[in-house]
Amino acid sequence: MPKLSDVIAVLEEIYPPQWAESWDAVGLVCGDPDAEVGRVLFAVDPVQAVVDEAVEWGADLLVTHHPLYLRGTTTVAATGFKGRVVHTLIKHDIALHVAHTNADHADPGVSDALAEAVGLKVTGPLVADPTDPAGRRGSGRIGELPQPMTLSAFAARVAAGLPATAAGVRAAGDPEQQVRRVAVCGGSGDSFLAEARKAGVDAYLTADLRHHPASEATEAAPVALVDAAHWATEWPWLTLAARELTGRATDRGWPLETRVSTRVTDPWTAHAPMPYTP
């Protein structure tokens, strides 16, 4: 079996750390580089429920999209929930590796997986990485639907293509507006509203849209907005990442087993719809 250092080297070939934003915290969080790795679990969040799943399955490595310590720490004491995560991982010889904004910017990356999940054919990045001569890497993606559909039908398509959450999917715009060309950004994407407008798309799919930016965006241009749960928009990447690692492991003759966690770690757990007439 490969060593942890070997597997991390491959993961960093796929998602180089230098592609991460300067504020991000990616890479190996805990684990012995000389330990053998036979099972790798992929998940969005490094929370206790996911770590318990890794323990139950017998994983040697947990790869998450979100960092455990994004803003650093001075302690890993088990008096806090993050410290308990670290203690559980170390106690059971499970390493933790993070691929966050470096996976967002990759080709293919988080937004490619989101586009595929909702039936879009990607044509390029929403915001291109100037260091990529091929022009394929960057933040977000622009894609096209096989045929035009109404905004309400596209929102329903998004809801069907992503894992179910209590929050569901919201849309801003005329429900009968025709949608064909769509920008997507996995995770929080309201910082790219201006770029979506400049791209001339019919709709923009992302997560965590706030009232004022969404209101101003819809007033400024006829770009419809589709807002899904943060966790749900990033979850499709797990299958993509597992597939990429499995393929490279097979090329190297490694007996590596991968699994994608289906545990819903979106923090919102209930939704009470209200009577509404637009």
N, C-alpha and C positions, 0 to 999 in steps of 0.2 A: 504494500500500500504506500501511497505517497506520504511524505511528511507535510505538516502544516505549512512550512515555509514554501514547499513546492506548489501547493494549492493556492496560497496567497499570491505567489509570483504569477500564476496564470490569471487569477482574478484581476491583478493589477495590469496585466496585458490587455484584458478586455476593458477595464475601467481604470485607466491610469490616474493616480492620485493628483497629478499636476493639472488635470482637467477640472478639479474641484474649485469652487469659489474660495477666496482667501479666508472667509469667515467660517468655513466648514470644518468638520472634524471627521475625516474619513480614515480608513485603514484598520489595522489590527488593534483591538481594544484590550483583549486578554487572550492568553493561550501560549503554549510552549512550542516554539518553531520546530523542535525535533519530534514532536508527538505525531503519531500516525493518524491519518484521516481516511475513514471509509464511508462516512455518512455526512451529508451536508444538508441542512435545513435552511430554506429561504423564507423570510418574513419581512413585513413592512416595519413593524415596531419591536424594539428590544424590551418588551414588557414581561412581567413575571409569568403570565399565562403562556406566552410563546416559549419562554425558557423552560417552563414545566413540560411543554410539548416536546421540546428538544431532548429533555431528560428521558421522558417516557419512550421516545422512539430510539434512543441510543445514539443521538447525533454526536459527532466529534467536532463539528463546526457549525455555528449559526451565522448566516449572512443576513444582515438587515439593511434596509434602505435608510431608515432614520438613525442618526447617531444616538448613543446612550448619553454621552457627555458632550453636548454641543458647545456649551460655554465653559467647559473645564470644571475641575473640582479639586478640593484639597483633601478629600477623604472618600474611601470606599467602604466605610463602616456599614454593617448591616442594620444600623438604626434607621436608615432611610430606604425607600423602595429601590432606588438605583443601586445602592450598596448591596441590597439583598440579591439583586440580579447578578451582580459580579460574584458574590459569594457562592450562589447556586451554580453558576457556570464553572468556576474554579473547582468547587467540590466534586463536580461530576466530569472533570477534564473536558469541558466543552469550550472551544475558542469562540470568540466573537469578532467578526469583521464587518465593517461598514462601507457601503458604496452609496453615496448620497448624490451630491451635485455632479460628481464625476460620472455617475450613471445617467443623470439627467442630460448631460451634454454629449454622451456617447452616440455613436451610430452603428447599430441601432441602440436606442436607449429607452428611458421611461416613457417619453411621449410617443415614440414609435409603437410601443406596446399598447398604449392607450388608443392610438389611432386605429390599430389593427382590431382591437376589441370592439370598436363601434363601427367597423366596416368602411374605414377610410383608406384610400390609396395615397400614401405619402408622396408629396412632390418636392419637399425640401424643408429646411428649418424655418421657424418663425423668426428667430434672431440668430443669424449665422455667426459661428465662431471665426473670428478673423485669422486665427492661426491654422485653420484647416484649408489647405489649398483645394481640396475637392468640393468644399462648400456644403458638406453633408452634416457636419456636427453643429451643435448649437442648442439654444434654449427653445423648447416648444417645437411643434411641427405644423406644416400646412398640408392638408390633404383634400381629396375629392370623394364624394359619394358616387356610387355607380349611376344613380339617377337622382334628379331633384326630388325633394320631399318637403312637406310643411315643417315648420319649426316644432309643432306639437308631435308630429310623427318622428322627427329626429330625436327629440327628448325621450320619447318612448323607446327608441332604438338604443339610446345611451343607457337607459334604465335596464334594458334587457341584456346589454352587452357587458355590463359591469356587475360585480358581486353586490348583492342586496345589502342595503344599510337602512337604519331607521330614518335617516334624513331624506333618502330618496334623491330625486333629481328635480331641480327647479329650472325654469326658463324665463327669460326676460325678452319681450318683443311681441310682435303680432303672431299669434299662434298659427295663422294661415300663411305667414311669410314663407317664401320658397328658399330652401337651403340646399346648396350643392357644394360650395367651397368652404371648408371649415378649418380654423386654426385650433390646435389643442395644446394644452400644457398640463402635464401631470403634476398634482400638488397645487400649492398656492400660486395663482397666476395673474392676480390683478395688476401686478407691476408691468405686465405686457399688454395691457388693454390698448395703449396707444399704438403699439406695433401691430396688433391685430387689426385695428382700424386702418392703418396705413397699408396693410397687406391686401385690403379690399375683399376680405372674406365675407361670407354671408352670416357666419356664426362663429362663436368662440367658446370652446368647451374647456373648462378648468375647474378649480375648487376654491373654496374659502373666499368667494366674492363678497365684498363689503358693500353696504348700502350706497355710500356717496360715490365711490369710484364706479359702481355699476350704474347708478342713476345718471351720472355725468356721461358715461360711455354711450348709453342708449340715447341720450339726448343729442350727443354730438354727431352721431352717424347711425345709419340703419343697420347696425351690426347686432344680431341677436346674441344673447348670452345664455349658456347652459352651464349650470352650477351643480356639480356632483360632490359627494363626500370626498375629502382629501384622501383618506385611506383607499377608497374604491378606485380613484383615478391612478393610483400608483401600484395597486395590487397586480395588474396584468404584467408588469415588468418582472415579477418573480419568476413566472414561467419562462420568459425570455432569458433571464439571467441563468436559470438552472439549465436550460437547453444549451446556452453558450458554454458553460462550464463542463457539462456532460460531453459535448462534442470534442472539446480539447482533451478531456480526460481519456476518452476513447482513443484518440490519436496517439496518446502516450502509453496506452495499454494499462491505464490505472483502473482498478476495480472500484470505481467511485459510484456511490448511490446518492441521488439527490431527491429531495421532496420539497414541495411548496406548501406552506402552511395555509390552510383555508380558515383559520380562526379569525373571526371578525374582531379587529382591535380598534375600530372606529370608536371614539369616546361617546358618541351620541347613541343612546340605547332605546329611546322611545320617541314616537311622533304622533301628535294629536292633530289631525286635519280639522280645519275650520270651514264652515259653510262659506263659499266664496263665489261671487258672480263678477266676472271681469267687466 
